[in-house]
């Protein structure tokens, strides 16, 4: 590629979706022969000129819809574990409340506390029963990876509920080295080398258009 070569790349993300694919995670593959350079003498500059997409992502997706119900004996040993997946979709707190009651029927009853924006879990089934969020902390109201025991008096969630789900669109490029190095702590809170080249906050209602305009094209 010559040093002054420019390529305008237009991508329609909807063309890349499959019926059973993850709507919140889309991969664009560009053939090696289309964009390339000599790594010893050349480099690539990229400008995001324009970005338009519909906010039709599910707030509840494979990224945040898993939790467990754990049964233990009186000595604290696990005797049974139920792995539960919340159906993908867009829920408000009352709809999620109804969904959890359907999932946990005969185990516990879930009540929404509007003044606290939290859930209260009232145990129905007898025994030592615990709930553990895998990645659904803000839908259930409990920290991920921690076991919380149900009680007949009611277990109130420790976190304020948040049904928003994803809060930003992130564009990443894999298999590339950057200069200067890009760092972030988005994935797990630990600062590490990043693949991110652009981030756009989801600040419009569902099914509205998200827009980014780089007016001068980076010039």
Secondary structure, 3 states (H helix, E strand, C coil): CCCCCCCCCCCCHHHHCCCCCCCCCCCCCCCCCCCCCCCCCCCCCCCCCEEEEECCCCCECCCCCEEEEEEECCCCCEEEEEEEECCCECCCHHHHHHHHHHHCCCCEEEEEECCCCEEEEEECCCCEEEEEECCCHHHHCCCECCEEECECCCEECCCCCCCCCCCEEEEECCCCCCCCCCEECCCCCCCEECCEEEEEECCCCCCCEEEEECCCCCC
